[in-house]
C-alpha cells in the first residue's frame, strides 16, 4: 500500500477540529457581558488546535517531494483551520451572534417579563438556552433578567432610559428599544 496515509495525517481533521473553539467563542459571547470561563476554554481549544495544526503542517512541508516549492500547492487544505479560526473570531466580535440569539429568545423573555410584578422575584426560569432570574423591584421601573452564573443580563425598561449610577453598580447599554444589556460592576 504505497502512497496511502493514515487518517491522522490528513489536514482535514484540524479544519474540522477548529470548529470546536469557534463554537465555544460563539457560546462565550452569547450572554450579555460575555462568559469569561467559556472564553478561556475557547482559547485553550484554539491553542490545542493550533498546536496540532502547526505540527501537522510542519511535518507535511518536510514530507513534500523535492523540489518542495513546486509541490507546495498540495498544502492548501492546511489553510482551512486558520481561516475557520480567524473567520469565527471576526464574526464573534461583530455582535451578530448575541443579536441572533436574543431575537430567537425575545418572545420567551417578553413572556417572563410580563409575569414579573413588583415584590415578586422569579428564579430559575428556563428561557431557551438560558436559566434566568427575573426581578421587577427596580425603582426606575425596569425589569432585570439576570442570566444564571453571570453578573449580567437584560433589562426591560418600557417607560424610561435606565441610568447607570455608580451607587448601585449597574451599568446599562442600549440594545433594542426597550431592551438594554446590563452588567454589575463592583
C-alpha positions as CSV (number, residue, x, y, z in Angstrom):
1,X,0.0,0.0,0.0
2,X,2.4,2.6,-1.2
3,X,1.1,6.2,-1.1
4,X,-1.7,5.5,1.4
5,X,-1.6,7.5,4.6
6,X,-3.4,7.0,7.9
7,X,-6.4,9.2,9.0
8,X,-4.3,11.3,11.4
9,X,-2.1,12.5,8.5
10,X,-5.0,14.3,6.8
11,X,-5.1,18.1,7.1
12,X,-8.9,17.9,7.2
13,X,-9.2,16.8,10.8
14,X,-7.6,20.0,12.0
15,X,-10.0,22.0,9.9
16,X,-12.9,20.2,11.4
17,X,-11.4,20.4,14.9
18,X,-11.2,24.2,14.5
19,X,-15.0,24.3,14.6
20,X,-14.9,23.4,18.4
21,X,-13.1,26.6,19.5
22,X,-15.3,28.7,17.2
23,X,-18.4,27.2,18.7
24,X,-17.0,27.9,22.2
25,X,-16.2,31.5,21.3
26,X,-19.8,31.9,20.0
27,X,-21.2,30.5,23.2
28,X,-18.9,32.8,25.2
29,X,-20.3,36.0,23.6
30,X,-24.0,35.0,23.8
31,X,-24.8,36.1,27.3
32,X,-24.8,39.8,27.9
33,X,-21.4,40.8,29.2
34,X,-19.9,37.5,27.9
35,X,-18.8,34.4,29.8
36,X,-15.1,34.6,30.8
37,X,-14.8,30.9,31.7
38,X,-16.2,29.8,28.4
39,X,-13.9,32.3,26.6
40,X,-10.9,30.9,28.4
41,X,-11.9,27.4,27.5
42,X,-12.3,28.5,23.9
43,X,-8.7,30.0,23.9
44,X,-7.4,26.8,25.4
45,X,-9.1,24.9,22.5
46,X,-7.6,27.4,20.0
47,X,-4.1,26.6,21.5
48,X,-4.7,22.9,21.2
49,X,-6.0,23.0,17.6
50,X,-3.2,25.5,16.7
51,X,-0.5,23.2,18.1
52,X,-1.9,20.2,16.2
53,X,-2.2,22.2,13.1
54,X,1.3,23.6,13.3
55,X,2.7,20.1,13.9
56,X,0.8,18.6,11.0
57,X,1.7,21.5,8.7
58,X,5.4,21.3,9.6
59,X,5.5,17.6,9.0
60,X,3.6,18.0,5.7
61,X,6.2,20.5,4.5
62,X,9.0,18.2,5.4
63,X,7.4,15.3,3.7
64,X,6.8,17.2,0.4
65,X,8.7,15.7,-2.5
66,X,11.6,17.7,-3.8
67,X,11.6,20.4,-5.2
68,X,9.2,21.4,-2.4
69,X,8.2,24.8,-3.9
70,X,6.7,23.1,-6.9
71,X,4.6,20.8,-4.8
72,X,3.6,23.4,-2.2
73,X,0.1,23.8,-3.8
74,X,-0.7,20.4,-2.3
75,X,-0.7,22.0,1.1
76,X,-3.8,24.3,0.5
77,X,-6.0,22.2,2.9
78,X,-3.8,23.3,5.7
79,X,-5.0,26.9,5.2
80,X,-8.6,25.9,6.2
81,X,-8.0,25.6,10.0
82,X,-6.5,29.1,10.4
83,X,-9.2,30.5,8.1
84,X,-12.0,29.0,10.1
85,X,-10.5,30.3,13.4
86,X,-10.0,33.8,12.1
87,X,-13.4,34.0,10.5
88,X,-15.1,32.7,13.6
89,X,-13.2,35.2,15.8
90,X,-14.2,38.0,13.5
91,X,-17.9,37.0,13.4
92,X,-18.0,36.7,17.2
93,X,-16.8,40.3,17.6
94,X,-19.4,41.8,15.2
95,X,-22.3,41.3,17.6
96,X,-24.2,39.2,15.1
97,X,-24.3,36.1,17.3
98,X,-25.7,37.7,20.5
99,X,-28.2,39.6,18.4
100,X,-29.4,36.4,16.7
101,X,-29.7,34.6,20.0
102,X,-31.6,37.5,21.6
103,X,-34.0,37.6,18.6
104,X,-34.6,33.9,18.9
105,X,-35.4,34.2,22.6
106,X,-37.2,37.5,22.6
107,X,-40.7,36.1,22.8
108,X,-39.7,34.0,25.8
109,X,-38.0,36.9,27.5
110,X,-41.1,39.1,27.0
111,X,-43.3,36.4,28.4
112,X,-41.3,36.2,31.6
113,X,-41.2,40.0,31.9
114,X,-45.0,40.1,31.7
115,X,-45.2,37.7,34.6
116,X,-42.9,39.8,36.8
117,X,-44.6,42.1,39.3
118,X,-43.1,44.4,41.9
119,X,-42.3,42.5,45.0
120,X,-42.2,39.1,43.2
121,X,-38.9,37.5,42.1
122,X,-39.0,34.7,39.6
123,X,-36.0,32.4,40.0
124,X,-34.5,29.6,37.8
125,X,-36.8,30.1,34.9
126,X,-35.8,28.4,31.7
127,X,-35.9,30.6,28.6
128,X,-34.4,28.8,25.7
129,X,-30.7,28.4,26.2
130,X,-30.7,30.4,29.5
131,X,-31.7,29.9,33.0
132,X,-32.7,33.3,34.3
133,X,-33.8,35.2,37.4
134,X,-36.3,38.0,37.0
135,X,-36.7,40.9,39.3
136,X,-39.2,43.7,38.9
137,X,-38.2,45.7,42.0
138,X,-36.1,48.4,40.4
139,X,-37.0,52.0,41.4
140,X,-36.5,53.1,37.8
141,X,-39.3,50.8,36.6
142,X,-37.0,48.3,34.8
143,X,-37.3,44.6,35.0
144,X,-33.9,42.9,35.3
145,X,-33.4,39.5,33.8
146,X,-30.1,38.0,35.1
147,X,-28.5,35.0,33.4
148,X,-27.6,32.2,35.9
149,X,-24.0,32.1,36.8
150,X,-23.4,35.6,35.4
151,X,-23.4,39.1,36.8
152,X,-25.1,40.4,33.7
153,X,-28.3,40.2,31.8
154,X,-31.0,42.2,30.0
155,X,-33.1,45.0,31.4
156,X,-36.6,45.7,30.1
157,X,-37.3,49.4,30.6
158,X,-40.5,50.4,28.7
159,X,-41.1,53.8,30.3
160,X,-37.7,55.4,30.5
161,X,-34.0,55.1,29.8
162,X,-32.1,53.5,32.8
163,X,-29.3,55.5,34.3
164,X,-26.0,53.9,35.1
165,X,-25.2,55.1,38.6
166,X,-22.0,54.4,40.5
167,X,-24.0,53.9,43.7
168,X,-26.0,50.8,42.7
169,X,-23.3,49.2,40.5
170,X,-25.4,48.6,37.4
171,X,-24.1,49.7,34.0
172,X,-26.6,49.8,31.2
173,X,-26.1,50.0,27.5
174,X,-28.9,50.2,24.8
175,X,-29.6,47.0,23.0
176,X,-33.0,47.1,21.3
177,X,-35.7,49.5,22.5
178,X,-37.0,48.9,25.2
179,X,-34.3,46.4,25.9
180,X,-30.9,47.1,27.5
181,X,-28.0,45.0,28.4
182,X,-26.6,45.4,31.9
183,X,-23.7,44.2,33.9
184,X,-23.0,44.7,37.6
185,X,-19.7,46.3,38.4
186,X,-18.2,46.1,41.9
